[in-house]
Structures are given as structure tokens and as C-alpha cells.
């Protein structure tokens, strides 16, 4: 999956494809998130990045504990 770099101390890059959100963290770990809201979460991360807002804060507030999203470590 192709990921886009983001300006964040916590996240390195994010990508979305076929209902899967993939996030690479600054420590090199890669997780994939699935669920009904992953496209919205991807759009929210990219909007925060474009607006110069905290991408890490968006992740922590909207994705980390989202009950509609499951996740697993890829790398």
C-alpha cells in the first residue's frame, strides 16, 4: 500500500486502500486498521496534516480507541 508522509513526531506516514487504513509510526511499526470509519479517519488525518494541525492528536482522539475500528500490527 502506498502511504503519504505526514508532519508528526508520532506518525511517519498513512495510507488508505480497499477499506484498510495503514499507519507507519515514527518507531517503524506499521499497523493496519479496518472498520466502517477508516476512510473518514484517513481523510481526517490528511486534513489535519494539510491544515498544520496535530496528526498525532487526531490519531489519539479519533482512531486509537474507536469502537468501530479493529487493528493489527503488520511490521
Secondary structure, DSSP 8 states (H G I E B T S, - for coil): ---EE---SSEEEEEEETTEEEEEETTS-EEEEEETTHHHHHHHHHHHHHTT--HHHHIIIIITT-TTEEEEE--
